[in-house]
């Protein structure tokens, strides 16, 4: 038998991770660059006023000029997102557990939650401001009412999709309902929970911005609104860019957590996850 | 000598198993057992008039067309379904008591391994659930022994997703054996495996049975499997679901590949096939 590990054959340059990544990312990079170039060209050629649509360079200029206030605003928004998201996760998981564990109560609760989900949450923002004022709490509350639902629904699906034979096995050694819940149902539902959390984190960012629109004295949403009263469109776009990057960062943190916490979760395998 | 005795029994099918059960009390016994299910508000009899006596240390198969209630009968033995009439006794206890006394091990068609646990953790899982006081090390030792018995030595650390279907099923068997139950109840354990893997698993199971001397009840669709493995095959029919015949299998032990060409094997196989075809036909009427 030949020893494969002794001598690693020289890899061709295109097998290198960096070059492969660049090669795979090339179409996306090229398209983005093209869009930016066309955008810039159109603004300059047709002399579009900056307050209508700023050129990419103007947005970047504004971003640099307002770096400090944007950073402060991002910090405020990030805090709301973080608290709101964590609370949404807790509420969502609790709701799912209560519905499964207390079947009768769950049957009463579930339709109410679905009904509540159909209330336009954005319309609740002014009420929360009215109740709690301008500080952190109304934003967090708004995030929770928007973001707990996907968590609850996915967790519920996970808890209930345990194969009956698992339950039979546990019962065959005399395991109680709560033991089955703790040892089988809850761990089994974790991949589903993570899917729900990924939706919830994007909802949380939306909730924070909406909450700030409704009434705030800091945060990116507040900054966007303030900039719009000043017709400072480049700043609006700069703030939007920061919001997007913030959202993306949060999303990838959750996705990373998923990979670490539930490595057995099926990945892009609809057949597997359906079974 | 025993071979001769068994061949005599083959000619005159008054079963040695029945004689054994008359001598010793049956390990698993059903008397006038019936099970009703309520399906959409209508009561339905899914098993009727079941009388079964499985001697201790025997290997018995339940075979029959789909919907003949063979899985339900197994579930009654496992205490998962309560009988509507009659009674089931496992080692002289009710199935629920037998469960409490950890006398029962279960294996299903799907391996049902926990995907977040590796092979040995899965094999030890039920044992640790059944006995909270057992130390992790002790449970793992037993699980490791059982994994070795089912031929999975060296695969202890593998995750279920890294195991083939046959290997996953071996883990499931090891998990049941780790409980050290007196009775092993198996519901089409090899049903989802390919033909070659099935044969391998059959041999593995025969080996386990010979070494551990557990009472095994196997639900299967496969005539070959039933004949190769069992001392006794209960043929079940539909409408109403019941046992239509109990056939002793007199193929001499130890059984292996050569057993397939044994005259007792072919005779039993032929008899089972005609019984199944007949019951299948009647079921369709």
Interface residues (C-beta under 8 A of the other chain):
Chain A: X163 X165 X166 X168 X169 X170 X171 X172 X173 X174 X175 X179 X183 X184 X187 X188 X190 X262 X264
Chain B: X75 X78 X79 X80 X99 X100 X102 X104 X105 X106 X108 X110 X112 X114 X115 X116 X125 X126 X129 X130 X159 X161 X179
